[in-house]
Amino acid sequence: MRENKFDDSGELRVSELLERLGQFGENPAQFLANLLAAQCFLGEVDAGAILCSNTEGRIDVLAIYPLLQRAADVPQWLAESVELVREIRNAEPPVVKPLEKSSDQEQPTRNYVVMIPLKMMEMENAIVAFKIETEDISILEEKSQQLQLIVGMLNYTEARSTRSVGQERLTRLQQAMEILSTVNQQEKFISAAMTFCNEAASKWQCERASIGFLEGRYVQIKAMSHTEDYSRKMKVAQDIESAMEECLDQDIEILSPAERGATYICRAADRLSEQYGRQTVLSLPLRTNGQAMAVLTLERPADKVFSTDQIEAIRLTCELCAARLKDLYEYNRWFGATIAIKTRKFFAGFLGPRHTWAKVAAILCFGAILFLIFAKGQFRPKAPFVLEATYQQVVPAPFDGYIKSVEVEVGENIEGNVSILASLDTAELRLQLAAAKAEKAGYLKQESAYMRDNETAQAQIARANADKAQAQIDLLNYYIQQANIISPINGIVVKGDLKRQIGAPVKTGDLLFEVCPLEALRAELMVPEDLIFDIQVGQKGRLATASYPGKPISFVVERINPMAEVVNQRNVFRVRVRLLDTYPWMRPGMEGVAKVSVGKRRYIWIWTRRIINWVRMKFWL
């Protein structure tokens, strides 16, 4: 059976009042009303009110007990209490004032108001006014002390709560400083990031803590708690990076599962929370100079929800450690920057604290001069080249006729004695073949008739004519068989773009196609006059075509033309080289640059040879 919340007089019990005080939620007015009702009930007074004076001098009524039925029904004692508040601002608490006086001076005053200051954290100049109806002064003093004690206990509780809040803030600061101290002891970025993650996971009982830094447009994980070896290709690492990028893009703390009313997007965090066991995921950005540059992601079981105090402590830790982690990250960002910083420190300590870079520059220049004078490198004079064929197979027209079809184009690979290059029209030949066959048949009949009449001479003449017709038939059959033009060798068609000449007449021996075998390619270098005496037969080198510069081709010098030629207004010598490598994409006519390895020379000679020769020619040195 449910417990009755009212006593015999119909008033609320103390337990019900305390329950209401604990359920005021986010409504301060309801809390003050419940607080006043509890004070009046415990102090056994008839009525009470909480009054507050604002900066404009107006007195506001924050709560009243008992509640008024209508707003216009303001009791007389409350109106007089408001006036008394203005009079007793500087009086010592508590203040006891009579509300009304009897007309008979011998009758004592029955109604009094007791005013006690209410000291709460977010309220200033608040006073609690209690109405007491009694004729006994001792009872008035007793109730006044009791009410003062009740209000004082509330003030003490509020002050103690304020000190508790301060102690919690001090605890959060202490946790953050402990982690910062541990991170500051590390001199390498990886160790500092690992320490930061391990300490964060240990302080807040997390299963995993990860930190990622912004690399270009994406976040990359740099450290995981209690994990030295991990791969960014792992699914869990990719999911964590997605949650970090989600946090960094919004530049806001993301908690998953999100609280009711949250305005941020947490799809990636929810996916991370669901896929690896139900977890609570918290991501916080690390900022320096107001700009987010890294993200800390914490994961722990779903039953351990991050409290507001813990989130504030983690936030404070991130703010304190961000600068140190950023400095170490930039110092170890890439090997070039690291080498530059270490080199500068080394020379600064070796040469002195002043003009470090000037001294380093002087030493480097001196070392460069020594290197140029004494060091040697491979001298590779370069020259343009053209690929050309060693020999080419010419495919002519086998007989007089007309082009019927063309099957290939320039640049296609063909198989010898298999691929048909083109076909000639054989209609006229077939008509001539039919006529020759008919003529042969006539001669054979004449031969038979002459033999029957014993005209041997005439029969032999007819037989000779029949043989002549047969020879014509064989010739026409041969022409018809040669109508499909076929190359005798494998290779590439380098000449013969005849598709626009279908139906055109050709004569016997006309050049139709040229076929070049791939293995017959060679290169011809145009070496400038000032470099020709460094080139010798048997030297090796490499060349690269303009179409495939990433695939160099090795060669050996075979022949040097002893006579110069003028090419592009320059004297050059043609040098023939044999290719040691061949590729299917190579074609005659390709151009590029070739370099011949002629031997080692000093670097200073290699880099100053041209200008020295120019000076010598100008001044005849």
GULO-178978 format. One line per field, with one value per residue (C-alpha): residue number from 0; residue in one letter; x, y, z. Coordinates in Angstrom, 1 decimal, padded with zeros to 4 digits, m for minus. Layout:
resi = c(NUM	...)
resn = c(a	...)
c1 = c(X	...)
c2 = c(Y	...)
c3 = c(Z	...)
//
This chain:
resi = c(0	1	2	3	4	5	6	7	8	9	10	11	12	13	14	15	16	17	18	19	20	21	22	23	24	25	26	27	28	29	30	31	32	33	34	35	36	37	38	39	40	41	42	43	44	45	46	47	48	49	50	51	52	53	54	55	56	57	58	59	60	61	62	63	64	65	66	67	68	69	70	71	72	73	74	75	76	77	78	79	80	81	82	83	84	85	86	87	88	89	90	91	92	93	94	95	96	97	98	99	100	101	102	103	104	105	106	107	108	109	110	111	112	113	114	115	116	117	118	119	120	121	122	123	124	125	126	127	128	129	130	131	132	133	134	135	136	137	138	139	140	141	142	143	144	145	146	147	148	149	150	151	152	153	154	155	156	157	158	159	160	161	162	163	164	165	166	167	168	169	170	171	172	173	174	175	176	177	178	179	180	181	182	183	184	185	186	187	188	189	190	191	192	193	194	195	196	197	198	199	200	201	202	203	204	205	206	207	208	209	210	211	212	213	214	215	216	217	218	219	220	221	222	223	224	225	226	227	228	229	230	231	232	233	234	235	236	237	238	239	240	241	242	243	244	245	246	247	248	249	250	251	252	253	254	255	256	257	258	259	260	261	262	263	264	265	266	267	268	269	270	271	272	273	274	275	276	277	278	279	280	281	282	283	284	285	286	287	288	289	290	291	292	293	294	295	296	297	298	299	300	301	302	303	304	305	306	307	308	309	310	311	312	313	314	315	316	317	318	319	320	321	322	323	324	325	326	327	328	329	330	331	332	333	334	335	336	337	338	339	340	341	342	343	344	345	346	347	348	349	350	351	352	353	354	355	356	357	358	359	360	361	362	363	364	365	366	367	368	369	370	371	372	373	374	375	376	377	378	379	380	381	382	383	384	385	386	387	388	389	390	391	392	393	394	395	396	397	398	399	400	401	402	403	404	405	406	407	408	409	410	411	412	413	414	415	416	417	418	419	420	421	422	423	424	425	426	427	428	429	430	431	432	433	434	435	436	437	438	439	440	441	442	443	444	445	446	447	448	449	450	451	452	453	454	455	456	457	458	459	460	461	462	463	464	465	466	467	468	469	470	471	472	473	474	475	476	477	478	479	480	481	482	483	484	485	486	487	488	489	490	491	492	493	494	495	496	497	498	499	500	501	502	503	504	505	506	507	508	509	510	511	512	513	514	515	516	517	518	519	520	521	522	523	524	525	526	527	528	529	530	531	532	533	534	535	536	537	538	539	540	541	542	543	544	545	546	547	548	549	550	551	552	553	554	555	556	557	558	559	560	561	562	563	564	565	566	567	568	569	570	571	572	573	574	575	576	577	578	579	580	581	582	583	584	585	586	587	588	589	590	591	592	593	594	595	596	597	598	599	600	601	602	603	604	605	606	607	608	609	610	611	612	613	614	615	616	617	618	619	620)
resn = c(m	r	e	n	k	f	d	d	s	g	e	l	r	v	s	e	l	l	e	r	l	g	q	f	g	e	n	p	a	q	f	l	a	n	l	l	a	a	q	c	f	l	g	e	v	d	a	g	a	i	l	c	s	n	t	e	g	r	i	d	v	l	a	i	y	p	l	l	q	r	a	a	d	v	p	q	w	l	a	e	s	v	e	l	v	r	e	i	r	n	a	e	p	p	v	v	k	p	l	e	k	s	s	d	q	e	q	p	t	r	n	y	v	v	m	i	p	l	k	m	m	e	m	e	n	a	i	v	a	f	k	i	e	t	e	d	i	s	i	l	e	e	k	s	q	q	l	q	l	i	v	g	m	l	n	y	t	e	a	r	s	t	r	s	v	g	q	e	r	l	t	r	l	q	q	a	m	e	i	l	s	t	v	n	q	q	e	k	f	i	s	a	a	m	t	f	c	n	e	a	a	s	k	w	q	c	e	r	a	s	i	g	f	l	e	g	r	y	v	q	i	k	a	m	s	h	t	e	d	y	s	r	k	m	k	v	a	q	d	i	e	s	a	m	e	e	c	l	d	q	d	i	e	i	l	s	p	a	e	r	g	a	t	y	i	c	r	a	a	d	r	l	s	e	q	y	g	r	q	t	v	l	s	l	p	l	r	t	n	g	q	a	m	a	v	l	t	l	e	r	p	a	d	k	v	f	s	t	d	q	i	e	a	i	r	l	t	c	e	l	c	a	a	r	l	k	d	l	y	e	y	n	r	w	f	g	a	t	i	a	i	k	t	r	k	f	f	a	g	f	l	g	p	r	h	t	w	a	k	v	a	a	i	l	c	f	g	a	i	l	f	l	i	f	a	k	g	q	f	r	p	k	a	p	f	v	l	e	a	t	y	q	q	v	v	p	a	p	f	d	g	y	i	k	s	v	e	v	e	v	g	e	n	i	e	g	n	v	s	i	l	a	s	l	d	t	a	e	l	r	l	q	l	a	a	a	k	a	e	k	a	g	y	l	k	q	e	s	a	y	m	r	d	n	e	t	a	q	a	q	i	a	r	a	n	a	d	k	a	q	a	q	i	d	l	l	n	y	y	i	q	q	a	n	i	i	s	p	i	n	g	i	v	v	k	g	d	l	k	r	q	i	g	a	p	v	k	t	g	d	l	l	f	e	v	c	p	l	e	a	l	r	a	e	l	m	v	p	e	d	l	i	f	d	i	q	v	g	q	k	g	r	l	a	t	a	s	y	p	g	k	p	i	s	f	v	v	e	r	i	n	p	m	a	e	v	v	n	q	r	n	v	f	r	v	r	v	r	l	l	d	t	y	p	w	m	r	p	g	m	e	g	v	a	k	v	s	v	g	k	r	r	y	i	w	i	w	t	r	r	i	i	n	w	v	r	m	k	f	w	l)
c1 = c(000.0	001.4	002.6	000.5	002.4	000.3	000.1	m003.2	m003.4	m003.2	000.2	003.2	005.5	009.3	010.2	008.0	009.6	013.1	012.0	010.7	014.0	015.9	013.7	013.7	015.7	016.5	013.7	015.2	011.9	010.4	013.5	013.2	009.5	010.2	013.1	010.9	008.1	010.6	012.0	008.6	007.5	010.7	010.6	006.8	006.0	002.8	004.2	007.4	008.9	012.3	013.0	015.9	016.9	018.3	020.7	017.8	016.5	013.5	012.5	011.6	009.7	011.4	009.2	006.2	004.6	001.8	001.1	m001.3	m004.6	m004.5	m001.7	m003.7	m004.1	m000.9	m000.9	m000.3	002.6	004.4	003.9	005.3	008.2	009.2	009.3	011.4	014.0	014.8	015.2	017.4	020.0	022.8	021.4	023.0	021.2	018.8	016.4	013.1	010.5	006.9	004.4	001.4	000.6	m002.5	m004.5	m004.3	m000.7	m001.1	m001.7	001.7	002.3	001.3	002.7	006.4	008.7	012.1	014.5	017.6	020.1	020.2	023.7	023.6	026.1	024.1	022.0	023.1	021.2	018.6	016.7	014.2	011.3	009.3	005.9	005.6	002.4	002.9	002.4	005.3	008.7	010.6	008.8	009.6	013.3	013.3	011.7	014.1	017.1	015.7	015.0	018.5	020.0	017.9	019.0	022.6	022.7	021.6	024.3	026.9	025.8	026.1	029.5	030.7	029.4	031.3	034.5	033.8	033.6	036.9	038.4	037.2	038.8	042.0	041.9	041.4	044.3	046.5	045.6	046.4	049.7	050.8	050.2	051.9	054.9	055.2	055.0	057.6	060.1	060.1	062.3	061.0	057.6	056.6	057.5	055.7	052.6	052.7	053.1	050.3	048.0	049.0	048.6	045.2	044.0	045.2	043.8	040.3	040.1	040.0	040.5	042.2	043.5	044.6	046.1	046.1	047.7	046.5	048.7	047.6	043.9	043.6	044.2	046.8	047.1	050.5	050.2	047.9	047.9	049.8	050.4	053.8	053.3	050.1	049.3	047.2	045.7	044.0	040.2	040.2	042.8	040.8	037.6	039.4	040.9	037.4	036.1	039.1	038.5	034.8	035.9	038.5	036.1	033.6	036.2	034.1	034.2	032.2	030.7	029.2	026.5	025.5	023.5	019.9	019.8	023.4	023.8	027.0	027.4	028.8	028.2	031.8	032.0	028.8	030.2	033.4	031.3	029.1	031.6	034.1	031.7	029.4	031.7	031.7	033.8	035.0	037.0	038.5	040.5	043.9	044.3	047.3	046.7	043.0	043.5	042.8	045.8	045.3	042.6	042.5	040.1	039.2	037.3	036.0	033.0	029.5	028.7	031.5	030.0	032.3	031.0	031.1	034.0	036.0	035.4	036.5	039.7	040.5	039.8	042.2	044.8	044.6	045.0	048.1	049.8	048.9	051.8	054.4	053.2	053.0	056.6	057.9	055.7	057.1	060.7	060.3	058.0	060.4	064.0	065.1	063.8	065.3	068.7	068.6	067.8	070.4	073.0	072.4	072.7	075.9	077.6	076.2	077.9	081.1	081.6	080.0	076.6	077.0	076.8	076.2	074.7	077.3	080.1	078.3	077.9	081.6	082.6	080.1	081.5	085.0	084.0	082.2	085.4	087.5	084.9	084.8	088.6	089.4	086.2	085.6	082.4	081.3	081.3	078.4	078.1	074.6	073.4	070.0	069.3	066.8	065.8	066.1	065.8	068.8	066.9	063.3	061.2	059.5	056.2	055.4	052.3	052.5	050.6	048.7	045.3	043.2	043.3	040.3	040.8	043.5	043.7	046.5	047.6	051.0	052.3	050.6	052.4	052.1	053.1	055.1	053.3	050.1	048.8	047.1	048.1	045.9	044.0	043.9	040.8	040.9	037.7	039.6	042.1	039.3	037.7	041.1	041.5	038.1	039.0	042.3	040.6	038.2	041.0	042.8	039.7	039.5	043.0	042.6	039.6	041.6	044.3	041.9	040.4	043.8	044.9	041.7	042.5	046.2	047.3	050.2	051.8	048.5	047.9	051.3	050.6	047.3	049.0	051.6	048.8	047.1	050.3	050.6	047.1	047.9	050.9	048.6	046.2	049.0	050.2	046.7	046.2	049.5	048.4	045.1	046.9	049.1	046.1	046.2	049.4	051.4	054.7	057.4	058.7	057.4	057.6	055.8	054.3	056.3	054.9	051.7	048.8	046.6	043.1	042.3	043.4	041.0	040.0	043.2	045.2	048.6	051.3	053.6	056.4	054.8	055.8	052.8	054.2	057.4	057.8	060.5	061.5	061.8	065.1	066.6	066.3	069.4	070.0	071.9	073.3	074.0	077.1	078.1	081.5	083.0	082.2	083.1	086.7	085.5	083.4	085.1	083.9	083.0	081.8	078.5	075.7	072.0	069.3	065.7	063.0	060.6	057.6	059.0	061.6	061.3	062.5	066.2	067.8	071.4	073.6	077.2	078.9	079.5	080.6	081.6	081.0	084.3	082.6	080.6	077.1	075.1	072.0	070.0	072.8	075.3	078.1	077.4	078.9	076.6	077.4	075.8	075.0	073.7	070.8	071.2	067.6	064.4	060.8	057.5	056.7	059.9	059.3	061.6	061.8	061.5	063.7	065.2	068.4	071.4	074.2	077.6	079.8	083.2	085.0	085.6	086.5	086.8	083.5	085.0	086.1	082.7	080.7	083.1	084.2	081.8	082.4	086.2	086.1	084.0	086.5	089.4	087.7	087.0	090.4	092.5	094.0)
c2 = c(000.0	003.4	005.6	008.6	011.8	014.0	014.0	014.2	018.0	017.5	019.1	017.6	015.3	016.2	013.2	014.5	018.0	016.5	014.4	017.5	019.3	016.5	016.6	020.3	019.5	022.6	024.8	027.2	028.8	025.4	024.6	027.9	027.2	023.7	025.1	027.7	025.3	023.0	025.8	027.0	023.4	022.7	026.1	025.7	029.1	030.2	031.9	032.9	034.5	034.8	038.4	039.7	043.3	044.0	046.6	049.0	049.1	046.9	044.1	040.8	038.0	034.8	032.4	032.5	030.1	029.3	029.8	032.6	031.7	034.8	037.2	040.1	038.6	039.9	039.5	042.5	041.0	040.5	044.1	045.3	042.8	044.3	047.7	046.4	044.9	048.5	049.6	046.8	046.4	047.3	045.7	042.6	039.3	038.1	041.0	040.7	043.3	043.6	043.8	045.4	047.0	046.7	049.9	048.9	049.5	047.0	044.2	042.8	042.6	039.2	039.2	039.4	039.0	037.4	038.2	036.1	036.5	033.6	033.1	030.9	030.7	032.4	034.8	038.0	040.2	037.5	037.5	034.9	036.5	034.4	035.4	034.3	034.8	034.6	036.6	035.1	036.8	033.6	031.6	034.3	034.2	030.3	030.2	032.9	031.0	027.8	029.5	031.0	027.6	026.1	028.8	028.8	025.0	025.7	028.4	026.1	023.3	025.7	026.9	023.3	022.5	025.4	024.2	020.7	022.2	023.9	020.7	018.9	021.5	021.2	017.4	017.8	020.3	017.8	015.0	017.2	018.4	014.8	013.8	016.9	016.2	012.7	013.9	016.7	014.0	012.6	014.0	012.0	012.6	008.9	008.2	011.4	010.5	006.9	008.2	010.6	007.8	005.4	007.9	009.0	005.4	004.7	007.8	007.4	003.5	003.3	000.2	002.2	005.7	006.9	010.2	011.3	014.3	016.2	015.2	017.3	016.8	013.6	012.5	009.8	007.8	008.4	006.4	003.9	003.1	m000.1	m000.8	m000.4	m002.1	m001.3	m000.8	002.0	m000.6	m002.3	m001.9	m000.7	002.0	003.2	003.4	005.4	007.8	008.3	009.2	011.6	013.3	013.7	015.4	017.6	018.7	019.9	021.2	020.0	017.3	014.2	011.7	008.4	007.4	011.1	012.8	013.8	017.1	016.9	019.0	017.5	014.6	011.4	008.7	007.5	007.5	005.5	003.0	002.7	002.2	m000.5	m002.6	m003.4	m004.2	m001.7	001.1	004.7	006.7	010.3	012.4	015.7	018.1	019.4	023.0	025.4	029.1	028.3	025.9	022.2	020.1	016.7	014.5	012.3	009.4	007.4	004.1	002.3	m000.1	001.3	000.9	003.4	006.6	009.7	012.1	015.9	016.2	013.6	015.3	018.6	016.9	015.4	018.7	020.5	017.8	018.2	021.9	021.7	018.9	020.2	022.7	020.2	017.5	019.9	021.0	017.4	016.6	019.4	018.7	015.0	015.6	014.7	013.7	016.8	019.2	016.9	016.9	020.7	021.3	018.8	020.1	023.7	022.7	020.8	023.7	026.2	024.3	023.7	027.2	029.3	030.9	033.9	034.0	030.2	030.0	032.3	030.1	027.0	028.5	029.3	025.8	024.3	026.5	025.5	021.8	022.3	023.8	020.8	018.4	020.0	020.0	016.5	014.5	012.6	011.6	009.9	012.2	011.5	013.8	013.9	014.1	013.8	010.6	009.1	005.4	004.0	000.5	m001.5	m002.8	m002.7	m005.2	m003.6	m005.1	m004.1	m004.6	m008.1	m007.0	m004.2	m003.7	m001.8	m001.7	m003.6	m003.4	m002.4	m004.4	m002.7	000.8	002.3	001.2	m002.2	m005.4	m008.1	m011.7	m012.8	m015.0	m014.8	m011.3	m009.9	m006.3	m005.5	m007.1	m006.2	m006.6	m009.8	m009.5	m008.6	m011.4	m014.0	m012.9	m013.3	m016.7	m017.8	m016.6	m018.5	m021.7	m021.4	m020.8	m023.8	m026.0	m024.8	m025.7	m029.1	m029.8	m028.7	m031.0	m033.9	m033.1	m032.9	m036.2	m037.8	m036.6	m037.6	m034.0	m034.3	m030.9	m029.1	m031.2	m030.2	m026.5	m026.8	m028.6	m025.8	m023.2	m025.2	m025.2	m021.5	m021.0	m023.2	m021.1	m018.0	m019.8	m020.6	m017.0	m015.7	m018.2	m017.0	m013.3	m014.2	m016.0	m013.0	m010.7	m010.9	m009.0	m010.6	m009.6	m012.3	m011.1	m010.2	m006.6	m003.2	m001.4	001.8	002.9	002.2	004.4	003.2	003.2	006.5	005.0	002.1	001.7	003.4	001.7	000.3	m001.0	m004.0	m003.1	000.0	000.4	m000.4	m001.2	m001.1	m003.5	m003.1	m005.9	m004.8	m006.6	m004.5	m001.1	001.0	004.5	007.3	010.0	013.6	014.4	018.1	018.9	019.9	016.4	014.1	013.5	012.1	009.4	006.2	002.9	000.3	002.9	002.2	004.5	004.8	006.7	007.7	008.4	011.4	009.1	006.7	008.7	006.4	003.4	003.9	001.7	000.5	000.7	000.3	002.6	000.8	003.4	007.1	009.0	010.9	013.7	016.4	017.5	020.7	020.0	022.9	025.3	023.2	020.9	017.4	014.0	011.0	008.1	004.8	002.7	m000.9	m001.2	m003.8	m003.7	m003.7	m003.1	m003.6	000.1	001.1	002.5	003.9	007.7	008.0	010.8	011.5	012.1	009.8	009.9	008.1	007.1	008.2	007.9	009.7	013.4	015.9	017.6	021.0	020.1	018.6	021.7	024.4	022.8	024.7	028.1	027.6	026.5	029.6	031.9	030.2	030.7	034.4	035.3	032.6	031.3)
c3 = c(000.0	m001.0	001.9	002.7	002.0	004.3	008.1	010.0	009.5	005.7	005.3	003.4	005.2	005.5	003.3	000.5	000.8	000.5	m002.4	m004.2	m003.5	m005.2	m008.3	m009.1	m012.3	m014.4	m012.9	m010.3	m009.4	m008.4	m006.4	m004.4	m003.8	m002.5	m000.4	001.2	001.9	003.6	005.7	006.8	007.7	009.7	011.4	012.2	010.8	009.0	005.9	004.3	001.2	m000.6	m001.6	m003.6	m004.4	m007.8	m009.1	m010.0	m006.4	m007.1	m004.7	m006.5	m004.8	m005.9	m003.9	m001.5	000.9	001.0	m002.7	m003.6	m005.2	m007.3	m008.2	m006.9	m003.4	m001.9	001.9	004.0	005.8	002.4	001.4	004.8	004.4	001.1	002.7	005.6	003.2	002.0	005.6	007.0	004.2	006.5	009.7	011.3	010.7	011.8	011.9	013.8	013.2	014.3	011.4	013.2	016.5	018.6	019.4	023.1	024.2	026.9	024.3	023.0	019.3	017.8	014.2	013.5	010.5	010.8	008.0	007.4	004.5	002.0	000.6	m002.5	m005.3	m008.1	m005.9	m004.3	m001.8	m001.2	002.1	003.5	005.4	007.8	009.4	013.0	015.0	018.7	021.9	023.8	023.2	024.3	021.7	019.1	020.0	019.9	016.5	015.2	016.3	014.8	011.5	011.5	012.1	009.2	006.8	008.1	007.4	003.8	003.4	004.9	002.5	m000.5	000.6	001.1	m002.4	m003.8	m002.1	m003.5	m007.0	m006.4	m005.1	m008.3	m010.5	m008.6	m009.0	m012.8	m013.0	m011.0	m013.4	m016.4	m014.9	m014.2	m017.8	m019.0	m016.8	m018.2	m021.8	m021.2	m020.1	m023.7	m026.4	m029.4	m030.9	m031.1	m027.5	m026.3	m028.3	m027.0	m023.4	m023.8	m025.0	m022.3	m019.6	m020.9	m021.1	m017.6	m016.0	m017.4	m017.6	m021.4	m023.4	m026.1	m026.6	m030.0	m031.2	m034.9	m036.6	m039.6	m042.7	m045.6	m045.9	m043.8	m040.3	m039.7	m036.5	m034.8	m031.6	m029.9	m026.2	m025.3	m029.1	m030.6	m034.0	m036.0	m039.6	m041.0	m043.4	m040.5	m040.5	m036.9	m037.6	m040.6	m038.6	m035.8	m038.4	m039.8	m036.4	m035.9	m039.3	m038.3	m035.1	m036.8	m039.6	m037.1	m034.7	m031.7	m029.1	m030.2	m027.8	m029.0	m028.0	m028.3	m025.6	m026.3	m028.1	m029.5	m032.6	m034.0	m036.5	m035.1	m037.8	m037.9	m034.1	m033.9	m036.4	m034.4	m031.2	m032.8	m034.8	m032.0	m029.2	m027.7	m026.5	m025.5	m027.9	m027.1	m029.6	m028.6	m030.9	m029.9	m030.7	m030.9	m031.5	m031.9	m034.8	m034.5	m035.6	m033.9	m032.4	m029.3	m029.4	m026.2	m026.1	m023.1	m022.3	m022.8	m019.1	m018.2	m019.6	m019.6	m017.0	m017.4	m014.9	m016.8	m020.1	m018.6	m017.2	m020.6	m022.3	m019.9	m020.5	m024.3	m024.0	m021.8	m023.9	m027.4	m027.6	m026.5	m028.9	m031.8	m031.2	m031.2	m034.2	m036.3	m035.2	m036.3	m039.2	m042.0	m042.2	m044.1	m041.4	m038.7	m040.4	m040.8	m037.1	m035.9	m038.3	m037.1	m033.5	m034.1	m035.9	m033.4	m030.6	m032.7	m034.1	m031.5	m030.8	m033.2	m037.0	m037.1	m040.6	m042.1	m040.8	m042.0	m045.4	m045.6	m044.6	m047.2	m049.9	m049.1	m049.1	m052.4	m054.0	m052.8	m054.1	m057.5	m057.8	m056.6	m057.1	m060.4	m062.0	m065.2	m068.2	m070.4	m073.5	m074.8	m078.4	m080.2	m082.1	m084.5	m084.7	m088.1	m089.7	m090.8	m093.8	m095.1	m097.1	m100.2	m101.2	m104.9	m107.1	m108.7	m111.9	m113.5	m111.9	m109.4	m105.6	m104.3	m100.5	m098.0	m094.7	m092.8	m091.8	m091.2	m087.8	m087.5	m086.7	m089.3	m089.6	m092.6	m095.2	m093.2	m092.8	m096.0	m096.6	m099.5	m102.4	m106.1	m108.3	m110.4	m112.4	m115.7	m115.0	m114.6	m117.9	m119.6	m117.9	m119.2	m122.7	m122.6	m121.5	m124.4	m126.8	m125.5	m125.9	m129.6	m130.3	m128.8	m131.0	m134.0	m133.1	m132.8	m136.2	m137.9	m136.4	m137.7	m141.2	m140.8	m141.2	m138.9	m139.5	m138.9	m135.7	m134.3	m135.0	m133.2	m130.3	m130.0	m129.9	m127.2	m125.1	m125.6	m124.3	m121.3	m120.5	m120.6	m118.3	m115.8	m115.9	m115.2	m112.4	m110.9	m111.1	m109.5	m106.6	m106.1	m105.9	m102.0	m101.3	m098.4	m096.8	m096.7	m093.3	m089.9	m088.9	m088.8	m091.8	m092.1	m095.4	m097.3	m096.3	m099.2	m097.7	m099.4	m102.8	m103.1	m106.8	m108.0	m110.8	m110.1	m112.4	m112.0	m109.7	m108.1	m104.4	m102.2	m098.7	m096.8	m093.8	m091.2	m088.8	m085.1	m084.6	m087.4	m085.7	m084.9	m083.8	m085.4	m083.1	m084.2	m082.1	m081.9	m083.3	m079.9	m078.5	m081.3	m080.2	m076.9	m078.8	m079.7	m081.2	m078.6	m076.0	m074.3	m073.4	m072.9	m074.9	m074.1	m076.6	m076.2	m076.1	m073.4	m071.3	m068.4	m070.3	m071.3	m074.0	m073.8	m076.9	m078.2	m080.6	m084.0	m086.5	m086.6	m089.9	m090.6	m092.4	m090.7	m091.8	m091.1	m089.1	m087.7	m088.5	m086.5	m087.5	m086.4	m087.0	m087.5	m085.1	m085.7	m082.6	m082.1	m079.7	m077.0	m075.9	m078.1	m077.1	m079.0	m078.8	m080.7	m084.2	m086.9	m086.8	m083.0	m081.6	m078.2	m076.3	m076.0	m073.5	m074.2	m071.2	m072.2	m068.9	m065.6	m065.5	m062.7	m061.9	m062.3	m065.8	m066.7	m065.5	m066.8	m070.1	m072.3	m070.9	m070.9	m074.6	m075.3	m073.6	m075.4	m078.8	m078.0	m076.7	m078.5	m075.3)
//
